[in-house]
Amino acid sequence: MRTVSGLIFGFFLSGVAFAHVFPRNQVPAAGATVASPTEVRIIFDGPLEPAFSSLTVTDGSGKQVNTVKAAVDMQHHEAISVALPALQPGRYTVHWVAVASDGHRTHGDYTFEVK
């Protein structure tokens, strides 16, 4: 009996260890109206796999505006950011792909407005 309960408990813990990561904080925030930001930064609720996580920003016509590749912060593995050039007024969409350190992938997007 003890072996079976230990096996069930181990299975439960392994399921908890494999989780997806989701945004905890976004700068600029989703739906915000801001002056032209110098970067977009998203902090997730867990560490990211740098080789497979990405962040891009597109304008209202769908053209990518960031000219450099996003990077995971090597001091804070839960944060990813991308530098931006000066943006014209309008709506911009942030597209993100987050791969957790355990390999699970999530993705999403949100918009912000430049005044």
C-alpha positions as CSV (number, residue, x, y, z in Angstrom):
1,M,0.0,0.0,0.0
2,R,2.8,2.4,0.9
3,T,4.4,1.9,-2.6
4,V,1.2,2.6,-4.4
5,S,0.5,5.8,-2.4
6,G,4.1,6.9,-2.9
7,L,3.8,6.3,-6.6
8,I,0.5,8.3,-6.8
9,F,2.1,11.2,-4.8
10,G,5.2,11.1,-7.1
11,F,2.9,11.2,-10.2
12,F,1.0,14.2,-8.7
13,L,4.2,16.1,-8.0
14,S,5.6,15.5,-11.5
15,G,2.4,17.0,-12.9
16,V,2.8,20.1,-10.8
17,A,6.4,20.5,-11.9
18,F,5.5,20.6,-15.6
19,A,3.6,23.9,-16.0
20,H,3.2,26.6,-18.6
21,V,4.4,30.1,-18.0
22,F,2.1,33.1,-18.4
23,P,2.6,36.9,-18.4
24,R,2.6,38.5,-14.9
25,N,3.6,42.0,-15.9
26,Q,3.7,43.8,-19.3
27,V,5.4,47.2,-20.1
28,P,3.7,48.9,-21.8
29,A,0.6,47.3,-20.3
30,A,-2.1,45.7,-22.4
31,G,-4.5,48.4,-23.6
32,A,-2.3,51.2,-22.4
33,T,-1.9,54.5,-24.2
34,V,1.7,55.7,-23.9
35,A,4.4,57.9,-25.4
36,S,6.7,56.0,-27.7
37,P,8.3,53.3,-25.5
38,T,12.0,52.4,-25.9
39,E,11.3,48.7,-25.3
40,V,8.6,46.1,-24.6
41,R,9.2,44.0,-21.5
42,I,7.2,41.0,-20.3
43,I,7.8,39.3,-17.0
44,F,6.4,35.8,-16.8
45,D,5.5,33.7,-13.7
46,G,8.4,31.3,-14.3
47,P,11.7,31.0,-16.0
48,L,11.9,31.0,-19.8
49,E,14.0,29.0,-22.2
50,P,16.0,31.7,-24.1
51,A,16.5,29.7,-27.3
52,F,12.8,29.2,-27.9
53,S,11.1,32.3,-26.4
54,S,10.4,35.3,-28.6
55,L,8.8,38.7,-28.6
56,T,7.9,40.9,-31.6
57,V,6.0,44.1,-32.1
58,T,4.0,45.0,-35.2
59,D,2.3,48.1,-36.4
60,G,-1.3,48.5,-37.5
61,S,-0.6,47.2,-40.9
62,G,1.1,44.1,-39.5
63,K,4.7,45.2,-40.2
64,Q,7.2,44.2,-37.6
65,V,8.7,47.3,-36.0
66,N,11.5,45.9,-33.8
67,T,14.7,45.5,-35.8
68,V,16.6,43.6,-33.1
69,K,15.8,40.2,-31.7
70,A,14.2,39.9,-28.2
71,A,16.3,38.5,-25.4
72,V,15.6,36.8,-22.2
73,D,17.2,38.7,-19.2
74,M,20.1,36.5,-18.1
75,Q,19.8,37.8,-14.5
76,H,16.1,37.3,-14.3
77,H,15.2,34.3,-16.5
78,E,11.4,35.1,-16.2
79,A,11.8,38.4,-18.2
80,I,12.1,39.0,-21.9
81,S,12.4,42.3,-23.7
82,V,12.9,43.9,-27.1
83,A,14.3,47.3,-28.0
84,L,12.1,49.6,-30.1
85,P,12.8,52.4,-32.5
86,A,10.8,55.6,-32.1
87,L,7.2,54.7,-32.9
88,Q,4.7,56.9,-34.7
89,P,1.2,57.4,-33.1
90,G,-1.0,54.4,-33.6
91,R,-1.9,50.9,-32.4
92,Y,0.8,48.3,-31.9
93,T,0.5,44.6,-31.3
94,V,2.9,42.6,-29.1
95,H,3.3,38.9,-30.1
96,W,5.0,36.7,-27.6
97,V,6.0,33.0,-27.4
98,A,7.1,31.7,-24.0
99,V,8.7,28.3,-23.6
100,A,9.1,27.3,-20.0
101,S,12.4,25.7,-18.8
102,D,10.5,22.4,-18.8
103,G,9.7,22.8,-22.6
104,H,6.0,23.7,-22.4
105,R,5.0,26.5,-24.9
106,T,2.4,29.2,-24.5
107,H,1.8,32.2,-26.8
108,G,-0.4,35.3,-27.0
109,D,-0.6,38.9,-28.0
110,Y,-1.9,42.2,-26.8
111,T,-2.1,45.7,-28.1
112,F,-1.1,49.2,-26.8
113,E,-1.5,52.6,-28.3
114,V,1.2,55.2,-28.9
115,K,-0.2,58.8,-28.6
